């Protein structure tokens, strides 16, 4: 089986800020134990005759989901102290160091994709995030829609665009801090004693495009919520969700898409426990959607001409954040402090010219006027402070600026718009 493509519709949904990643246990395996192995580890740590049947469960004869649910409840009930249970779970989830580096790299690549959010039922320490709460629900459902609105520009890190919500808690050893959901009694409390949780998931499934990764679709309550949403929205041509699964044939993919509006992307399992194809597919999605990667493709790498010419009398104070981002990704960048140094022989080949405004010692006007006289003219984007922005925008646009921006996220979005970054979303193989 060949490497699976990244669907172009999924790429567009990610770039538009409408895609939520939903991670299951498969994302962390084999660095962490599977469900059966985890229960056996907990039963062994607890000891006692009453859990002997759990310890005797044989992975070579996989028990049914019902048996695993009962085993999880038995293990949970055997710990009469929540603190002892949380600490035992933390220890049982200790990672296999032979695989940890590869799984950490998988997560690192994943978190460079500008998802609207990452939801996970995993309790391990590969991702740290927020517990499910009204504030978290509101931030996802009514907050920003594009990655740049949530990037940590003030920290000089434009990669901090994706929030993480740990739906089933975090195995941190502390029952008072994001307690875990493991047994049926825990699920009942989460679902029925706090109706906000189920309503949140229904809303996400109905209003966002969901990408399931490492997900087996064995959680009955999640399948029921998905069915409720599907019944409400009805059948349609466009997928409501995508899922990356191993070794799924074309007939099954077609049936699931038609009946569940779930597009399955099949990858070869390769017979190994690590499913390396998952990491490769995530990397292709990252390459197609990660903002720095898209800028590199649009602006060109060093040696391919001056991708960006930036004219500002004080680069160090004004532009360090984006300058560092562009240079860190290998984008060709020429930083000028004098508008008079701009000339067509050296700079007309640039993909883009950025400049400051500067009331007292004008930069924008001479830059725009100079470029306007060139036969081959790259677009000029002006980056300035918020003060008198309406007047600045009016003056620069009349002179011929492609855009005038006063915030970092606005600047990045303007660059994408002016250069047409993301207009094409061809299948990525």
C-alpha positions in Angstrom: 0.0 0.0 0.0 1.4 3.4 -1.0 1.7 6.4 1.3 -1.7 8.1 1.9 -2.4 11.5 0.5 -3.4 14.5 2.7 -6.9 15.4 1.5 -6.9 19.0 0.1 -10.2 19.8 1.8 -8.6 18.9 5.1 -5.6 21.3 4.4 -8.0 24.1 3.6 -10.0 23.5 6.9 -6.8 23.6 8.9 -5.5 26.8 7.3 -8.9 28.4 7.7 -8.8 27.7 11.5 -11.8 25.4 11.4 -10.1 22.1 12.3 -9.8 20.5 15.7 -7.5 17.5 16.3 -8.9 14.7 18.5 -6.2 12.4 19.8 -6.6 8.9 21.1 -4.2 6.4 22.7 -2.7 5.3 19.4 -0.9 8.7 19.2 1.3 7.7 22.1 1.8 4.0 21.5 4.0 2.1 21.8 5.8 4.5 24.1 3.0 4.0 26.6 1.1 0.8 27.4 -2.2 -0.1 25.7 -5.4 -0.2 27.5 -5.2 -3.9 28.5 -1.5 -3.6 29.5 -2.3 -0.5 31.6 -5.0 -2.3 33.5 -2.7 -5.3 34.2 0.0 -3.0 35.5 -2.4 -1.2 37.8 -3.8 -4.6 39.1 -0.3 -5.8 39.7 0.7 -2.7 41.6 -2.5 -2.9 43.7 -2.1 -6.7 44.4 -4.9 -8.6 46.2 -6.8 -11.7 45.2 -9.8 -9.7 44.0 -7.8 -8.4 41.0 -6.3 -11.8 40.1 -8.6 -12.1 37.2 -7.5 -8.8 35.8 -3.9 -9.8 36.1 -4.7 -13.0 34.2 -6.1 -11.3 31.2 -4.2 -12.5 28.1 -3.3 -10.0 25.3 -3.0 -12.9 22.9 -6.7 -13.4 23.3 -8.0 -9.8 23.5 -10.9 -9.5 25.8 -14.1 -7.7 24.7 -14.7 -4.0 25.3 -17.2 -5.0 28.0 -14.7 -7.1 29.9 -12.2 -4.2 29.7 -14.7 -1.8 31.1 -15.5 -4.1 34.0 -11.8 -4.6 34.6 -11.2 -0.9 34.7 -14.0 -0.4 37.2 -12.7 -3.2 39.4 -9.2 -1.7 39.4 -10.6 1.8 40.2 -12.7 0.5 43.0 -9.8 -1.4 44.6 -8.1 2.0 45.3 -10.0 3.5 48.2 -7.7 6.5 48.2 -7.8 8.8 45.1 -4.2 10.0 45.7 -2.9 6.4 45.7 -4.8 5.6 42.5 -3.6 8.7 40.7 0.0 8.0 41.7 -0.3 4.3 40.6 -1.7 5.4 37.3 1.1 7.9 36.8 3.6 5.2 37.4 1.8 2.7 35.2 1.9 5.1 32.3 5.6 5.4 32.5 7.0 5.4 29.0 9.1 2.9 27.0 12.3 4.9 26.5 13.1 2.9 23.4 10.2 4.6 21.6 9.8 7.9 23.5 12.0 10.0 21.2 10.1 9.0 18.1 6.7 9.7 19.8 7.9 13.1 21.1 9.0 14.0 17.6 5.5 13.0 16.4 3.9 15.3 18.9 6.3 18.1 18.2 5.4 18.0 14.5 1.7 17.8 15.4 1.8 20.9 17.5 3.3 22.9 14.7 0.0 22.4 12.8 -2.3 25.4 13.3 -5.3 23.5 14.6 -8.1 25.5 16.3 -7.4 23.3 19.3 -6.2 19.8 20.2 -8.5 17.6 22.3 -7.1 14.4 23.7 -8.4 11.6 25.9 -4.8 10.6 26.7 -3.6 11.0 30.2 0.2 10.7 29.6 2.8 13.5 29.7 3.5 13.9 26.0 1.1 16.9 26.0 0.3 19.2 28.9 -3.0 21.0 28.6 -6.1 22.4 30.3 -8.8 20.5 32.0 -12.3 20.5 30.6 -14.0 23.6 32.0 -16.5 26.4 31.0 -13.6 28.8 30.3 -11.9 26.3 28.0 -15.1 25.6 26.2 -15.7 29.3 25.6 -12.2 29.9 24.3 -12.5 27.2 21.7 -16.1 27.8 20.7 -16.2 31.6 20.7 -12.5 32.5 20.6 -10.0 33.1 17.8 -10.5 31.5 14.4 -7.0 31.8 12.9 -3.7 30.7 14.3 -2.1 34.2 14.2 -4.7 35.5 16.6 -3.5 33.1 19.3 0.2 33.1 18.6 2.5 34.1 21.5 4.0 37.1 19.6 4.9 38.9 22.8 7.1 36.0 23.7 8.7 36.0 20.3 7.3 32.6 19.6 4.8 32.4 16.7 4.5 28.6 17.1 2.4 28.8 20.3 -0.9 28.8 18.4 -2.7 25.6 19.5 -4.4 25.0 22.8 -4.6 21.5 24.3 -7.6 20.2 26.3 -7.2 17.0 28.2 -10.7 15.6 28.3 -10.0 12.6 30.5 -7.7 14.3 32.9 -3.9 14.0 33.4 -2.0 11.3 35.2 0.0 13.7 37.4 -0.4 12.0 40.7 -2.6 14.7 42.2 -6.3 14.0 42.4 -7.0 17.7 42.9 -5.4 18.8 39.6 -7.3 17.6 36.5 -8.3 14.2 37.9 -8.4 11.3 35.5 -11.4 9.5 33.9 -10.8 5.8 33.8 -13.7 3.7 34.9 -17.4 3.7 34.0 -18.3 5.5 37.2 -15.9 8.3 36.1 -17.5 8.5 32.7 -21.0 8.7 34.2 -20.0 11.6 36.4 -18.4 13.4 33.5 -21.3 12.9 31.2 -24.4 13.1 33.3 -23.5 15.1 36.4 -22.0 17.9 34.3 -24.1 18.3 31.1 -21.8 21.0 29.8 -19.1 18.4 28.9 -21.4 16.5 26.5 -22.8 19.7 25.1 -19.3 21.0 24.4 -18.4 17.9 22.4 -21.7 18.0 20.5 -20.9 21.6 19.5 -17.4 20.8 18.5 -18.5 17.9 16.3 -21.2 20.0 14.7 -19.3 23.2 14.1 -15.7 22.1 13.5 -14.0 19.7 11.2 -12.5 17.1 13.4 -9.3 15.1 12.6 -9.1 11.9 14.6 -5.6 10.6 15.2 -4.7 7.5 17.1 -8.4 6.9 17.6 -10.0 3.5 17.7 -13.7 4.6 17.9 -14.3 2.2 20.9 -15.5 4.9 23.3 -19.2 4.3 23.2 -20.2 7.8 24.5 -18.1 9.6 21.8 -19.7 7.4 19.1 -23.1 8.2 20.5 -22.4 12.0 20.4 -21.1 11.8 16.9 -24.3 9.9 15.9 -26.5 12.6 17.5 -24.7 15.3 15.5 -25.0 13.3 12.3 -28.7 12.8 12.8 -29.1 16.6 13.3 -27.0 17.6 10.2 -28.1 14.8 7.9 -26.3 13.3 5.0 -24.1 15.5 2.8 -21.3 15.5 0.3 -18.6 17.1 2.5 -17.0 15.2 5.4 -17.7 16.4 8.9 -14.5 14.6 10.1 -11.4 12.8 9.0 -9.6 9.8 10.7 -6.2 8.3 10.0 -6.5 4.5 10.4 -4.4 1.5 9.3 -5.1 -0.8 6.4 -8.7 0.3 5.5 -9.9 -0.9 2.1 -11.6 1.4 -0.5 -15.0 -0.3 0.0 -15.0 0.4 3.7 -13.8 4.0 3.2 -16.6 4.7 0.7 -19.3 3.2 3.0 -18.1 5.1 6.0 -17.9 8.4 4.1 -21.5 8.0 2.8 -23.1 6.8 6.0 -21.1 8.7 8.6 -19.6 11.7 6.7 -16.3 10.5 8.1 -13.4 10.4 5.5 -11.0 7.6 6.4 -7.4 8.1 5.4 -5.7 4.7 5.3 -2.0 4.1 5.9 0.1 0.9 5.8 0.6 -0.5 9.3 3.9 -2.0 8.1 3.6 -4.8 10.7 5.4 -2.7 13.4 4.1 -1.4 16.7 5.2 2.2 16.0 3.2 2.7 12.8 5.9 5.0 11.4 3.6 6.0 8.6 1.5 8.0 11.1 4.5 10.3 11.8 5.2 10.7 8.1 1.6 11.6 7.3 1.5 14.2 10.2 4.7 15.7 8.8 3.1 16.1 5.4 0.1 17.8 6.9 2.5 20.0 8.9 4.4 20.9 5.8 1.2 21.9 3.9 -0.3 24.0 6.8 2.4 25.2 9.1 2.6 29.0 8.7 6.5 29.2 8.5 6.5 26.3 5.9 3.9 28.1 3.8 5.9 31.3 4.0 9.1 29.5 2.9 7.4 28.2 -0.2 6.0 31.6 -1.0 9.1 33.7 -0.3 11.9 31.3 -1.2 14.9 30.1 0.7 18.3 31.8 1.0 20.2 31.7 -2.2 17.0 32.0 -4.3 17.1 35.8 -4.4 15.9 38.2 -1.7 12.6 36.6 -0.6 11.8 39.6 1.6 13.3 43.1 1.7 12.5 44.9 4.9 13.1 48.6 5.3 13.0 50.0 8.8 15.3 52.5 10.6 15.2 50.4 13.8 14.9 46.7 13.0 16.2 45.5 16.4 13.5 47.3 18.3 10.6 46.9 15.9 10.8 43.7 14.0 12.8 41.1 16.0 9.9 38.6 16.3 9.1 38.1 12.6 12.7 38.6 11.5 13.8 35.8 13.7 10.9 33.6 12.6 11.7 34.1 8.9 15.4 33.7 9.2 14.9 30.6 11.5 13.0 29.0 8.7 15.7 29.9 6.1 13.7 32.6 4.3 16.0 35.0 2.3 15.7 38.4 4.1 17.5 41.7 3.4 17.1 44.2 6.2 17.7 47.9 5.1 17.7 50.9 7.3 17.7 53.6 4.6 14.9 53.8 2.0 17.4 55.3 -0.4 19.3 52.0 -0.5 16.4 50.4 -2.3 17.1 49.8 -6.0 15.6 47.7 -8.7 18.8 45.9 -9.7 19.2 44.4 -6.2 15.6 44.2 -4.9 13.1 44.0 -7.8 13.3 40.2 -7.6 12.0 40.1 -4.1 8.7 38.4 -3.4 7.7 41.1 -1.0 8.9 44.4 0.4 8.0 45.3 4.0 8.5 48.8 5.5 7.7 50.9 8.5 5.7 54.2 8.3 7.6 56.7 10.6 5.9 60.1 10.8 9.0 62.1 11.6 11.5 60.5 9.2 9.2 59.0 6.5 9.9 55.5 5.3 6.7 54.2 3.7 6.1 57.0 1.3 9.6 57.0 -0.3 9.6 53.2 -0.4 6.2 52.9 -2.2 7.0 55.7 -4.6 10.4 54.2 -5.5 9.0 50.8 -6.1 6.1 52.2 -8.1 8.7 53.5 -10.7 10.1 50.0 -11.2 9.1 48.0 -14.2 8.9 44.8 -12.2 7.3 45.7 -8.9 7.0 43.4 -5.8 4.1 44.2 -3.5 4.7 46.6 -0.6 3.2 46.0 2.9 3.5 48.7 5.5 3.9 47.7 9.2 3.2 50.5 11.7 1.9 51.3 15.1 -1.7 51.7 16.0 -1.6 55.4 16.3 -3.5 57.3 13.5 -3.8 54.0 11.7 -6.8 55.2 9.6 -4.9 58.2 8.3 -1.7 56.1 7.7 -3.7 53.4 5.9 -5.4 56.0 3.7 -2.1 57.7 2.7 -0.3 54.5 2.0 -3.1 52.8 0.0 -3.4 55.9 -2.2 0.3 55.7 -3.0 -0.1 52.0 -3.9 0.6 49.9 -0.8 -0.8 46.4 -1.0 -1.7 46.5 2.8 -1.1 48.5 5.9 -0.9 46.6 9.2 -0.6 47.6 12.9 -0.5 44.1 14.6 1.7 41.1 14.2 -1.2 38.7 13.4 -2.7 41.3 11.0 0.8 41.5 9.3 1.1 37.8 8.9 -2.4 37.4 7.5 -1.7 40.3 5.1 1.4 38.6 3.8 -0.6 35.4 3.2 -3.3 37.3 1.4 -1.0 39.4 -0.8 1.1 36.4 -1.8 -1.8 34.0 -2.2 -0.3 31.6 0.3 -2.7 28.6 0.8 -4.8 29.4 -2.3 -3.9 26.0 -3.7 -4.4 22.9 -1.6 -3.3 20.1 -3.9 -3.2 16.6 -2.4 0.1 16.1 -0.5 1.6 12.7 -1.0 
